[in-house]
Amino acid sequence: MNARRLPCRRRLLSLALGVACALCFGVTSVASAQLIGTVGTDPSRPSGTDGRGRVLLYAPPVLSPGSSISHWDLTASPNLLMEPSISVRPQPLSVDITSGALRDMGWTTGGGAVLVPIYLDGGGQGFNHPTLGQPRRAALAQALQVWGQVVTSSVTIEVEVRFDDELECSDTGGATLAQAGPTFVFQSPFGEFPDTWYPGALAESLAGQDLSGNGPNPDRGDIQVTFNPRIDQQCLGPGTGFGYSLDGVVGPGEISFVSTALHEIGHGLGFLNLVNEQTGELFQGLPDVYTWFTRDNVLRRLWAMMTPGQIRDSAVRTGEIAWDGNQANRQARNLLDDQPVVRVDAPSAAAQQFLAAAAAFGPDVQTTMASGEFALARPPLACTGIDNPGALSGRIAIIERGECLFVDKIQAAQNAGAIAVVMVNNQPGVITMGGDSGTIDIPSLMISQGDGATLIDLTLDPPIGGDDDDDDDDDDDDDDPPNEEPSVCMAGDTQVCLRSGRFRAELGFVLAAGDPPGLAQATLLTDDTAYFTFLAAENVEVVVKVLDGCSLNDRFWVFAGGLTDREVELKVVDTETGRVRLYRNQLGLAFEPIQDTGAFDTCPG
């Protein structure tokens, strides 16, 4: 068969296909077998997103009160609402990409809503406290005004608020600052999804009328928010408490009440699900509007279309749950930083990168990066100092999370001469390392527990790097080409997106020996089939089809046929994983059919 996959260094159409030269490079072997890498960012991927640009949602590793799938991936600093990392740090009163998610669910944004509080505290308590009552009311009014300038509704949105000292808080176990949700939910005939629960405020906005006033509790508000009074009792330690400044700027040890209220009201407006995440059961057997945008990237399904067991397992799948709404994801691309990564550069056999989260202190990893050898701190937790400063000096220190503050660990590594720190989490996923330090001037990133185990193993026993000198002695056509970075498929004149954008296909061609290469024109026929033309629009040369064979042999298949004897190279990319397959026909030979039933071993699970 003349049409076949081609190893990267044997490609003849590198100029035509664009990425070949960028991906085909020699790697010099590292004689010392030391692990060398970089702490920095990946400019091809926005922070807090999956490989296709969908914003990640926060799935807690442990289901607990106050935790919800409805939070954005917690990589933001500050975490004002539900946003991931922001390139230009958000203003304290901004709502960031949360407004995009609300538009996805059906809200009209632009302002014009009126939000009013309903105070439920008793005398001398909460919002009626003799000294704190007035600043609490003023800060809440500021948050309500901000939301009124974001969402649009002809119906007044009533927000029930109170303080309740039963919310958890301790200086070692953390705290629930507040909790919130809608008071009522409705199946709205004005919404996009039938037989779906909509939060009361959104349903009323869509209907243009007060729906809850006709119910059994006409005096109830649309949203209920409960705050924790123990925060002001320094339950998080001496000198801590809510800060009630109206601009959201607070002092050391303080937590902005305005930002907390903004976050919680966002939940009440619809930024939450109604699923019992411990059982996976939908509320009264029906999905809510939020579940229509919650996507599990492992199962590649929306929560609204999953079984209770699948939802239960998905709820704790940190880093694999994404928002599937166009508005929020489009808005996020304009706001997000480049993804922080820890990259292994050499030896070549170990080359890979791990997604990471930056610390809230120290230099900004977006502008400060470090490259060098990795070295393990001893002891691994680095809470009692560094016993091997000579090993860390001039290197990237690897430290494990636990037992003491992040700033203390990283300060100890810096004092030992480390140029950067990789913090290995003690649970799945990553978080922003919190803390405050004016003396740390080296970058630090956290990677997940699993990735950390891999990095530690490689540091202890790195493989020997291979020598790929780009010679032509190796004619093994079974070599796989290098992968690309995962991306969002963008259809164009010379490339098509197949299977709902999962796969990208393009065709390079050379008309005759010595002719410059070019790219064929691409036309989509069906969701899984496309054809390519060159020389003339009606001159069909190659047809390609990507089929789902996952139920048969756990593979996606590539079939192609040609009506040409030209030199062509068909490139098919799984954009979700970055896997690449190349198929080439030699000049002067008839294009033989391609029936590659083992093309992509990237099926779910």
N, C-alpha and C positions, 0 to 999 in steps of 0.2 A: 504494500500500500504506500503510495507516494505522499498522501496527505496524512500528516502525523504530527505529534507533539515534538517540539524542538527544544533542545537545551539552550539556556540563555546565551552562552558564549558562541553558539553556532548561528545566531540570528543574522540575517542579511538585511533586514528592513528596519534597522534601529532608528534611522532618521524619520521614517514614515510613522512608526508607532510611538515615537515620542519618549516613552518612559524607559526604553531599553538601555540607553546609555547611562541613565541615572541609576538603574538597578543592577547593571552588569559591572561589577568592579572587583578588582583583585584585593585579597586580604593577606597582608604579610604575616607570616607565622610569628608567634611570640615565643622565643626560645626559653624564656624564664618561666613560662606558663603561669604568669601572674594575671589575676583578674583585673581588668582595667575598664573603667566606665565613666559615666557622666551623670551628674545630678542637674537637671534642667527642665526643659519643656519640649513638647512635640507640637510644632506649629501647624501640622496637618489635622489636628484634632482639637476641638474646643473642650475646655475643661468641663467636667460634670456631664458629658454626653457619652452615648454609646458610639459604636463605629459608624453609624449612619446619621449622626448628628441629632439624635433624639435625646432630650434632656432626661437624665437619670433621676429616678425617684428614690427616696430613702427608705430602705427596708431594714428595720432594726434587727440585729442578730438575736435578740431575745424579745418576745412579745411581753410587753409590760404596760401598766397604766401610763398614759401620757405619750406613748409611742404610737405612731401611725404610719401607714404607707403613704399618707398624704403629704409628707414633707418632701421637699426637694433633697437631693443628695447633700449631706451636710459638709460641704466644703467651702462655705461662704464665711467671710469675716468682714463685717459682722453678719450674723444670720438674721436679717430683718424679717423676712417672710419665709418663703419656701424656695429661695433662689440658690443656684450653685454659685461657683466663684464668678465674680464680676471683674471685668478688665479694669474699668475705672471704678474705684470703690464707690458704692452707691451712697447717695445722700441719705441721712438718717430717716427722712420722711418719704422716701421713694418706695414704690411697690414692685419695681423691677419686672421680671417676666411673668409674675403671677397674673398680671392683667391679661397677658396673652392666653394663659390657660383658661381664665374666666371667659374670654371671647370664644375659645374653642367650645366651651360648655353651653354657650348661648347668651351670655351677658352682652349687652351693648355698653361699650366704654366711651368715655369722653366727658363724664361728669354730669351733674344735674340731679343726683340722688340726695335725699335728705335722710340722715341716720340720726335717731334720737335715742337717748338712754332711758332705761327704766331701772331705777335703783331698788334693789330688794334687800339691802342690809337693814338690820335693826338699829335702834338708837345707839349712838356712840361706836358703831362697828363699821368696818370697811370704808365705804364712801361717805359714811356719817361720822368717821373718827374725828375727835375734837381738834387734832393738829394735822393729821394726814388727809382728812377728808377733802379739803379744798384743793390741794395740789393733785390728788388722785382724780378728782372730777375734771380739773383743767386739762390734765394729760389725756384723759379719756376723750374729752371733747375735741382735742387736737387730732387724735386718731380717727374719730368719726368724721371729722371735716375732711381729712385726707381721702378717706374712702369715698366720700360724697363727691369728690372731684375726679374720681376714677370711674365708678360705675354709674350707669344711667337707669333711672326708674321713676315712673310717675306715681308710684306708691311709696309712702313713707316706710322706711325700714326701722323697726323698733328693736333695740338691743337690750336685753335683760343683763344686768351686771351685778355681781356681788363678790364678796371675799369669803373664803371657806378654809379654816385652819386644818381641815382633814387632808388637804393635799400634801403629798410627801415632800420632805426636805431634810437633808442632813449634810454636814460639811464633808462627809466621806462618800455618801451614796448618791449625791446629786439631788435635783429637785424638779418637781413639776411646777413651773412658774405660773401656768394657767391652763385651762382647758376650755374648749368651746365647740359649738356645733349648732345646727339649725334646730329650732323648736318644733317646726312642722316640716313635713315633706309631702309632695303632691305628685300625682301622675299628670303631667301637663300636656294637654293636646296641642299646645303651642310650641313645644320643644321638638328637637330633631328626632328623638328616639321614643317610639311608643312603648308602653308598658314599662316605663322607667321612672324611678323616683327622682324628683328635682327638689332641692332645698327650697324652703318656703319663700325666701326673699327673691330667688331667681324665678320661681314659678309665678309669683305676683308681678315681677317685672315683665315676664313674657305675656301674661294675661292682661296686664294693664289695670288690675283691680285687686282689692284686698280680699284674699281668699281665706285667711285665718280668722277674720272677724265674724264669719258666719259659722264657725265651728263650735265645739262644746266648750272651748276656753277662749272666748273672744277677747279677753283682756291680756292674753299672753303675747309676748313679743315674738319676732321672727327669728332672732338669734339669741343664744344664751352664752354668756362668758363668765367663768369663775376664776378669780385670781387668788393667789396664795399669800395670806397675810404674814406667814412665817418668814417670808423673804425679808420683810422689814424688821423682823425680830432677830436678824443676823444668823439665821439657821445655816447659812453657807459659810459662816466663820466671822470673826471680828472684823468690823469695818465694811461688811457687805450689806446690800439692800437694794431696793428699787431706787432709781434716779428719776425724778419727776420733771426734768427740764423739758420744755415744750419743743425744743429743736432736736431732741433725741441724743444730744451730746451729754455724756455722764462722766463722772469721775472714777478714779481707781476703785475697784471692788463693787461698783454700782452696776445695775442692770437697767437698761432703759425701759421704763414703763410704757412709753409711747410706742416703742418698737414691739414690745410684747403684745400690746393691745392691737396694733396693726396686724400682727401675725394671727392672733386668735380670731379677729373679726373676719379675716380672709377665710378661715375654716368655716365660719358660719355662713358666708356668702356662697360656699359650695366647694371649697378646696379641701375635701375629705371624702372618704367612702363610708358607706353604711354597712360594710361587711363585718361579720364576726370573724376576725382574723385567726382566732384560735380553732375555729371549726371550718372556716371557709364558707359558711352559709350566707347567702344573700338575704337582705332584709325582706321578710315576708315572701321570700322566693323570687323577688324581682331585682334586677340590677339597678344601681343608681347611675346618674349621668357620669360621675367620676370614673366608674369602672369601664365605661366605653372608651376611655383614653389611657387606661393603665395597661401597659403591654409587658408581658413576660418574654424576654428575649431568648430564654432557653426553650420554652414551648412554642414561641412565636405566635402567641395568641393573646387576645384581650381578656381581661378579667371577666367582662360581661359574658363571655362565651366559654368560660372554663367551668369545670366541675368544682364542687366544694373542696374535694381533696387536693385538686390542683391549685386552687387559690390558697389553701392553708400552707402548702409547701412553698408557693411563690412569695407569700408574705414575708418570709425571712431570707429571701434570695438576694442578699445585698449585692448591688452593682449590676444586677440583671433585670431591673424593673425600670421601664422608661415611659415617658409621656408621649403619646402618639397623636398629639394635636398639632396641626400645621402652624397655628398662630403663635403658640408659645415657642415652638422649636425655631421658627423663623426669627422671632424676636430675640431669642437667646443667642443666635449666631452673631448678632450685632453687639452683644454685651460680654461674651465670655472670654476669659483668658485662654491662652494656649494651655493644653493639658500638661500639668506637671508629670514628669516621668523620671524613673531611675533606669538608665540604659547601660547594658553590658556591651562594650564595644569590642573587647578582645579577651581571650582568643576567639577566632572566628567561629569555632564550633560551639561557643557559648553565647554568641551574640543574640540579644533579645532585649525587650524593654518591659518595665512594669509600671502600671498606672499608679499614681501617687497623689497625695494631698499635701499642700504646703503648710508650714507653720504660720500662726498668726503673728509671729514675732520674727525679728531678724530681717535680713535683706530680702527683697522681693525676688523670688525665683524667676519671675518673668524677665528680669534684667540682670540677674546675677546667677551664673552657673559655675560649676566646678567639674573638672575632669582629673582623674588620677586612679591610683590603685585602691581597691577596696581592702579594708582591714577590720577584723572583729575586735570590738572592745572587750577587755577583761577587767572585771566581771561583766557579763553580757548586759545586766541592767544598769550598770554605771551609776548606781545610787550612792556608793561609798567612795567615789573617786575612780580614777583610771589606774589600773595596776600595770598596764603596758603602754605608757606614753610614747616610747620609742617606735612602737609598731604603728601608732596612729599618726605620728607627725608627718605632715605633708600628704596624707591619704584621706580617703572618704571613710569615715567611721561607721560601722554597723552596730546599732544599739537596739536592745529589745525593750518594749514598753512594759511598765509595771512598777509599783511600789513607791515611786517618787515622781516629782514634777518633771514635765518635759524640759522646761527651761534649765533645771538643775543638770539633767543628763547632757544636754547639748552644750551648756557652759563648761562642763567637765571635759568634754571632747575638744572643745575649742582651746581650753587651757593646755591640753596635751598636744596641741599643734595640728589637729585635724582641719582639713580645708572644707569639709561638709559632713553632714550626718544623714544617714538613712535609718529611720526609726521603723522597726518591725512591729506591727500591731500584734496584740495577743488574742485577736479574734478576727473573723472574716471582715473584709472591707477596710476602708480607711476613713479617718476623720481629720478635721483640722486640729492640729496641735495647739491648744490654747495656752495662754500665759502672757506675761508682760516682762520684757527685759530690754534695757537700754544698752546692754554691753555685748550682746551676741551679734556678731557680724559675719557669720558663715551661714550659708543656706542649709535648710534641713527639710526633708520630705519624709512622709510616712508611706509605707507600702503594706499590703495586706499580710496576714499571717501565713497564708500559703505561698505567696510570692517571696516573703522573707525567708521561709525555709529553703526555697530553691536558691536564693541568692547566697545564703549562708553555706549551703552545700557546695556551690560553685567556688566560693571563696576558699573553702577548706581544701577542695580538690578540683581545680580548674582543668578542663580538657586541654590538650595540645591543639593549637590553631593549625588549620590546614593551609596549604600554599596553592592558591589558584592563580596561575600566571597568565590566564587567558590564551593559552596555546590552543592549537587546533588538533592535537593528537587524540583527544578523547571524542569519539563519535557515538557516544551512548545517547541515543535519542529518547531513552526513558527518563533522563534527568528532568526534574520538574523545574520550571522557571522560578525566579524569586517572587515572593509575594509582594503585593502592594499594601499600603495602609488601608484599613477599612474606610469606606467613604459613602457618600450619598450619590446614587447614580443620577447623572444629569444627561438627558437625551439631547442630541444635537444633529447636525447635518451628517456627521461621519460616525456616530455611535448611537446605539439603541439600548433601551432598558427593557429587560425581559423579566417575566415572572414577578410583576408588581414592583419592578425596580431592583429586585434582588441581584440580577446578573446584568453586566454590561458587555456588549459585543462590538467589535470594530474590525475592519479588514484593511490591511496594507497590501499594496500591489506594485509590481514592476512590469512594465509592458515588454521590454526587451533588454538584452544584455547591455549594460552601460547607461540605461535610462535612469533618471532619478526616481526614487520611490514616491508614492503618493498614498492618500487615504480614499477609500471608496465611499460613495454616498450610501447612507443607511436608511432603510424604510421599514417601519414596524408593520407587520401583517396582523398578528394576533398577540395576545399577552406572552406567548412563549416562542413565537416565530418571527423572523425578520429576513430581509434580503438586501444584498449589496449590489450596486451598479457602479461602473466607471466607463469612461469615454462618452457615454450618452445615458440620459435618464431612463430610457427604455431598455438598456442593455444589461439585463440581469445576469450576474456572474456567479454569485454564491448565495445559497439559502442556509440559514442556521436555525436550529431549534434546541431549546433547553427544556428538558422534561424532568418531572419529579418522580424518581424511581426509589424514593426512600422506603416505601412499603415493600419493595421487592428485594433490593440489595443494599439498602442504606446509602444510596448514592444519588446525586443529581446527574443526569445524562446529557451529553452534548451530541446531537446529530447534525450533520451538514452535508450538503451536496453542491457540486460546482458544474458550471457550463463553460469552463475556461481551461486553457493550457498555459495561462500566464503564471508568473511567480507571484503567489499570494500567501499571506500569513493571516490566519484568523485568530483573534485574541478574544477570549472569554474570561471575565473576571467575576468572581463572587464578591460583590461589594461589601457584604456583611462581614466576611472574614478576611478579605484581601487575597484569597487564593486565585492563582492565575493558571490558565491552560492555553497553550499555543498549538496551532495546527498549520502546517506549511505544505504547499504544493510547489514542486520544482518547475522551472521554466521549460516549456516544450513538452511537458507530460500532461496527459489528461487528469483532471481532478478526480480522484477516487473517493467514494463515499466515506464519511466519517461516522462511525457508530460507537462512540466512546461511552459505554455504560458504567464506567468507573471514574468519570471525570472529576467529581467533587464529593469527597467524603465528609460533607459539612451538613448532614441532615440533623434535625433536632435530636438532642439527647446523645 
